[in-house]
Amino acid sequence: MAWDTARTQQLLLDAAVEEFAEFGPDGARIARVATRAGVNKERIYQYFGNKEQLFSAVLTSELAKLAEAVPLVVEEAADFGDYAGRVFDYHSAHPHFSRLLAWEGLQRGKVTDELAAEAERAAHLGEKVAAVAAAQRGGGMIDEVDAGRMMFAMISMVNSWITLPQMARLLLGGSADPAADREALATLVSRMARP
């Protein structure tokens, strides 16, 4: 019987997403990934190399999913609040993604640390920054803050809803209302960007 390499790799990536989101790159264990996937752990080494390379593969895969699901083109950048709402929707449906980014920042966030798919990520984010800059030049967004910092502020606001649930609980009196959270975020980002 032929081995289904693509299926096995996907099983391992899916299991690794959960493992890394829960424990971070340093706390994750290859044996648990293999167990979650129902695959011999030697396949991880065969397909991905080591734990660092597996974490990089997970981030690369998850970033590609986000990029496909929530693109930002110049025509949409002027409505930055709507874009932030769509990013919030994606992160709410896939909370592991924000956790993966938070773990990466906590454990691999020094300026000298190599990041997973760094060149590809920089290029992708560069496209988003270019879309924001074009909206700024067109008068659709404030230009007192450069486009990169506008994107960073929006990304930070979105991710905070996911990675700091304890703050939301404390500040909002324990009530969880994702629709109200999304609306507040979209309004804040829209007003932050409005000329």
Number of C-alpha atoms within 10 A of each C-alpha: 3 4 7 8 11 10 10 18 18 12 17 27 24 17 20 27 23 19 22 25 21 15 14 21 22 14 11 18 15 20 14 14 24 20 13 16 19 13 16 14 16 13 15 23 14 10 15 18 12 13 17 13 15 23 24 19 18 23 23 16 15 18 18 14 13 15 14 9 12 15 14 20 17 18 12 15 24 25 19 27 25 19 21 26 22 18 24 27 17 17 19 18 10 14 17 20 26 20 22 25 19 18 19 22 13 12 13 17 14 11 7 7 10 10 16 19 14 12 10 13 17 11 11 16 17 14 16 20 23 18 20 31 23 19 23 23 12 13 13 19 25 21 18 10 11 13 22 15 11 22 17 13 13 24 15 12 17 26 20 15 21 19 19 10 13 12 13 17 12 10 10 11 9 12 10 12 9 13 11 10 16 22 16 14 21 25 17 17 23 21 14 16 23 17 13
